[in-house]
């Protein structure tokens, strides 16, 4: 087998950590000796052994002189666990093949350099595009300090996410609801506006699939959130209400008494919560990915400011006519100014067509 074939196995292992390792990246490792796989491992959960250590502990024989395939450069610093490069050197492996260098400033090529100095043969860049794509949130977060932002919505064929009276349940199929909950389970935080809380009173938890609940973040510049809202009453997940200094101090105190964090953020030109500043603040807390679930005003604001990286949209086979649009005014006067997307996946989910797309931006930190 080739280096690429072994790296594909490591990638499959790495994906098992989806939704469990953040803020750490997902990593897989395979140990090969004389053409035989003698060890496999992956980073199973945040704070647990890294993939290299997991693979070394599973080895069925001595790994001295063996080749270790890792989807991401091994760490060279003390964190929740000791440096992986020390373990690899101590076990006297003969060769280390990494899919990509780690953008973490504490690593960033240092891990591979240490291995070289230990006399271990190294190679970097095997299936690099796939390895980077696996950890796109990690790459963006480490290079910009900002979380990866995914916009998710369901709309009718004519572009409506709700009727004029704000009725929106259920536009999409039950099958897409599972997709939506899987997205929640694989993001660190979920972001909505207070209008959605008032209209739909969502729980914003993971229920239809297995996985951890994301931190719930509600944009509420005037602190209008109802005290009986499920995101406040429910204790299944942490809730942050992002507001401004215009917020009523008495209500702020009542929310904090209920265990809700009120985060004061600067205002944008419209006097609303400055979403870009909020994303920086969330990044400062180790939140590496944010799922935006609407509504239209929030989606439009994020698109207008070019803050989104991805879109997952379900197109239901329904016509609504007048209603609430998924995306509002973006101040685009010419077709050449439109936001350009690259369709990555188009598939049928139940009755819906689901499109996964990425914004085409040469400056994107997540671009391989």
C-alpha positions in Angstrom: 0.0 0.0 0.0 1.1 3.6 -0.6 1.4 6.5 1.8 -1.9 7.9 0.4 -3.7 4.7 1.1 -2.6 4.5 4.7 -3.4 8.2 5.2 -7.0 7.5 4.0 -7.3 5.0 6.8 -6.0 7.5 9.3 -8.6 10.0 8.0 -11.4 7.6 8.5 -10.2 7.0 12.1 -10.0 10.8 12.7 -13.6 11.3 11.7 -14.7 9.2 14.6 -13.9 12.1 16.8 -16.4 14.4 15.1 -18.1 16.6 17.6 -16.0 15.3 20.5 -12.6 16.9 20.4 -13.1 20.6 20.1 -11.3 22.9 20.7 -8.7 20.3 19.7 -8.6 19.1 16.1 -9.7 15.6 15.0 -6.7 13.4 14.3 -6.2 9.8 13.2 -3.0 7.7 13.3 -2.0 4.4 11.8 1.3 2.5 12.5 2.7 0.3 9.8 5.6 -2.2 9.9 6.7 -4.4 7.0 3.5 -3.6 5.1 1.3 -4.6 8.1 -0.9 -2.3 10.2 0.1 -2.9 13.8 -1.6 0.0 15.5 -4.5 2.4 15.0 -5.8 5.3 17.0 -7.6 8.6 17.0 -8.3 11.5 19.3 -11.5 10.3 21.0 -12.4 13.3 23.2 -11.0 16.6 24.4 -8.6 16.1 27.2 -8.1 12.4 26.2 -5.0 10.8 24.7 -4.0 12.2 21.3 -4.2 10.0 18.2 -0.5 9.0 18.2 -0.6 7.9 21.9 -3.9 6.0 21.2 -2.2 4.2 18.3 1.0 3.4 20.2 -1.0 1.9 23.1 -2.9 -0.3 20.6 0.2 -1.6 18.9 0.4 -5.4 18.7 4.2 -5.5 18.5 7.2 -3.3 18.8 6.9 -0.1 16.8 10.7 0.5 16.6 11.5 1.4 13.0 7.8 1.5 12.0 6.1 4.2 10.0 3.4 6.3 11.7 0.8 8.0 9.5 -0.9 11.0 11.2 -3.5 13.3 9.7 -2.0 16.3 11.5 1.5 17.2 12.7 2.2 15.8 16.1 2.2 18.3 19.0 5.5 19.4 20.5 4.2 21.3 23.5 2.8 20.4 26.9 -1.0 20.9 27.0 -3.7 18.7 28.5 -1.3 15.8 27.6 2.5 15.6 27.2 4.1 16.3 23.7 3.4 13.5 21.2 6.8 14.0 19.6 8.5 12.8 22.8 6.5 9.6 22.8 7.3 8.9 19.1 11.0 9.4 19.7 11.0 7.3 22.8 9.4 4.4 20.9 12.1 4.8 18.2 9.7 4.9 15.2 11.5 5.1 11.9 9.3 7.4 9.9 6.5 9.8 10.5 4.2 10.9 7.7 1.9 13.9 8.4 -1.1 14.9 6.3 -0.6 18.6 7.2 1.4 20.9 9.5 -0.5 22.2 12.5 -1.3 25.9 12.2 -1.2 26.2 16.0 1.5 28.7 16.8 2.8 26.4 19.5 3.5 23.7 16.9 3.5 25.0 13.3 6.4 22.8 11.9 8.2 22.5 15.2 6.9 19.0 15.8 8.3 17.7 12.5 11.6 19.5 13.0 12.1 17.9 16.4 11.5 14.5 14.9 14.0 15.2 12.2 16.6 16.1 14.8 15.9 12.8 16.5 17.0 11.1 13.3 13.4 10.1 12.3 12.5 10.3 8.6 9.6 12.7 7.9 7.2 13.5 5.1 4.5 16.2 5.2 1.6 16.9 2.8 0.1 13.5 2.0 -3.6 14.1 1.1 -3.1 17.6 2.6 -6.3 19.0 1.2 -8.4 16.3 2.8 -6.6 16.6 6.1 -7.0 20.4 6.2 -10.7 20.1 5.2 -11.3 17.7 8.0 -10.2 20.3 10.5 -11.3 23.5 8.8 -12.6 25.0 12.0 -9.2 24.4 13.7 -7.3 26.0 10.8 -9.5 29.1 10.7 -9.5 29.5 14.5 -5.7 29.1 14.8 -4.9 31.5 11.9 -7.6 34.2 12.6 -8.8 33.7 16.2 -12.4 33.5 14.7 -14.7 30.5 14.7 -15.8 28.9 11.5 -19.3 30.1 10.7 -22.0 27.9 9.1 -25.4 29.3 8.1 -28.2 26.7 8.1 -31.7 27.3 7.0 -34.7 25.6 5.3 -36.7 27.4 2.7 -39.5 26.9 0.2 -38.6 26.7 -3.5 -39.5 30.4 -3.8 -37.1 31.4 -1.0 -39.3 31.8 2.1 -38.3 30.6 5.6 -41.7 31.5 7.1 -45.1 32.9 6.3 -45.9 36.6 6.7 -47.3 35.7 10.1 -43.9 34.0 11.0 -45.2 30.4 10.8 -42.3 28.2 9.9 -42.9 24.7 11.4 -42.2 22.6 9.5 -41.0 23.8 6.1 -38.4 21.0 5.8 -38.9 17.3 6.0 -38.4 15.2 9.2 -35.3 13.7 7.6 -33.7 17.2 7.3 -34.4 17.8 11.0 -31.9 15.0 11.7 -29.3 16.7 9.5 -29.9 19.9 11.4 -29.4 18.2 14.8 -26.3 16.6 13.5 -25.0 20.0 12.6 -25.8 21.2 16.1 -23.9 18.3 17.6 -20.8 19.1 15.5 -20.6 22.8 16.3 -19.4 24.5 19.5 -22.1 27.1 19.5 -25.5 27.9 17.9 -26.5 31.5 17.2 -30.0 32.9 16.7 -31.7 36.3 17.1 -34.1 37.2 19.9 -36.9 37.4 17.2 -36.6 33.6 16.6 -36.8 33.0 20.4 -40.0 35.1 20.6 -41.6 33.5 17.5 -40.6 29.8 17.9 -39.3 29.4 21.4 -36.7 26.8 20.3 -34.7 24.6 22.7 -31.6 24.6 20.5 -30.4 21.3 21.9 -29.4 18.0 20.2 -32.2 15.5 20.3 -32.6 13.5 17.1 -29.0 12.3 17.0 -26.4 11.5 19.6 -24.0 14.3 20.5 -23.2 17.1 22.9 -25.3 20.3 23.0 -23.7 23.4 21.7 -23.5 26.6 23.7 -26.7 28.7 22.9 -26.0 32.3 21.9 -28.9 34.7 21.5 -28.5 38.1 19.9 -30.6 40.6 21.9 -29.5 44.2 21.8 -32.4 45.4 23.9 -32.7 42.4 26.2 -36.2 41.5 25.0 -35.9 37.8 25.6 -38.8 36.3 27.6 -37.8 35.0 31.0 -39.9 31.9 30.3 -38.1 31.1 27.0 -36.9 27.5 26.8 -33.3 28.6 26.2 -33.4 30.1 29.7 -35.6 27.6 31.5 -33.8 24.5 30.0 -30.5 23.6 31.7 -29.4 21.1 29.2 -26.9 23.6 27.6 -25.2 26.8 28.5 -26.9 30.0 27.3 -25.3 33.3 26.4 -27.4 36.4 25.7 -25.3 38.8 23.7 -26.6 42.3 24.4 -25.4 45.9 24.5 -24.9 48.6 27.2 -28.5 49.6 26.5 -29.6 46.5 28.3 -31.8 46.9 31.4 -29.6 46.2 34.4 -32.5 44.7 36.4 -33.3 42.2 33.8 -29.7 41.4 33.3 -29.4 40.6 37.0 -32.5 38.3 36.7 -31.0 36.4 33.8 -27.8 35.9 35.6 -29.7 34.6 38.6 -31.1 32.0 36.3 -27.7 30.9 35.2 -27.7 32.8 31.9 -24.6 34.7 31.0 -25.2 38.2 29.7 -22.4 39.2 27.4 -22.1 42.9 26.7 -20.9 43.6 23.1 -20.4 46.8 21.2 -23.0 48.1 18.8 -22.9 48.2 15.0 -24.0 51.1 12.8 -27.6 50.1 13.3 -27.4 50.0 17.1 -27.6 46.2 17.1 -25.1 43.7 18.6 -21.8 43.9 16.6 -21.7 40.3 15.4 -18.0 40.5 14.3 -17.0 41.7 17.7 -19.1 38.9 19.2 -17.4 36.3 17.1 -14.0 37.5 18.3 -15.2 37.3 21.9 -16.5 33.7 21.3 -13.2 32.8 19.7 -11.4 34.1 22.8 -13.4 31.5 24.8 -12.2 28.6 22.7 -15.3 28.4 20.6 -14.0 27.3 17.2 -17.3 26.8 15.2 -20.7 28.5 15.2 -23.9 27.3 13.6 -26.3 30.2 12.6 -29.9 29.1 12.6 -31.5 32.4 11.7 -33.8 34.1 11.2 -33.6 36.3 8.2 -32.3 39.4 9.8 -29.4 37.6 11.5 -28.5 35.7 8.3 -28.6 38.9 6.3 -26.4 40.8 8.7 -23.8 38.0 8.7 -23.8 37.8 4.9 -23.6 41.6 4.5 -20.5 41.6 6.7 -19.0 38.6 4.9 -18.6 36.7 8.1 -19.9 33.3 6.9 -17.7 30.4 5.6 -20.4 27.8 4.7 -24.1 27.5 4.0 -26.3 24.4 4.4 -29.7 25.0 2.9 -32.7 22.7 2.5 -34.9 23.5 -0.4 -38.4 22.2 0.2 -40.8 21.4 -2.7 -43.2 24.0 -1.6 -44.4 27.4 -2.9 -45.4 30.0 -0.3 -45.7 33.3 -2.1 -45.4 36.3 0.1 -43.5 35.6 3.4 -40.2 36.1 5.1 -37.1 35.8 3.0 -34.1 33.8 4.0 -31.8 36.6 2.9 -32.8 40.3 2.8 -31.1 43.4 1.4 -27.3 43.0 0.8 -26.8 46.4 -0.9 -25.7 44.7 -4.1 -26.3 46.9 -7.2 -24.5 44.8 -9.8 -24.4 41.1 -10.6 -20.6 41.2 -10.4 -20.9 42.1 -6.7 -22.9 39.0 -5.7 -21.6 36.7 -3.1 -20.1 33.7 -5.0 -20.5 30.2 -3.7 -19.0 26.9 -4.6 -21.4 23.9 -4.3 -19.7 21.1 -2.5 -22.5 18.7 -2.1 -26.1 18.5 -3.4 -28.2 15.6 -2.2 -31.8 14.5 -1.7 -32.8 14.3 2.0 -36.4 13.2 2.4 -38.5 15.4 0.2 -35.9 18.2 0.3 -32.9 19.1 -1.8 -30.0 19.9 0.5 -27.2 22.1 -0.7 -23.9 22.5 1.1 -21.9 25.4 -0.3 -18.8 27.4 0.6 -18.1 31.0 -0.1 -15.4 31.6 -2.7 -13.0 33.9 -0.9 -9.3 33.8 -1.7 -8.5 35.2 1.7 -10.2 32.2 3.5 -8.0 30.7 6.1 -9.7 27.4 5.7 -9.0 27.1 2.0 -6.6 24.2 1.3 
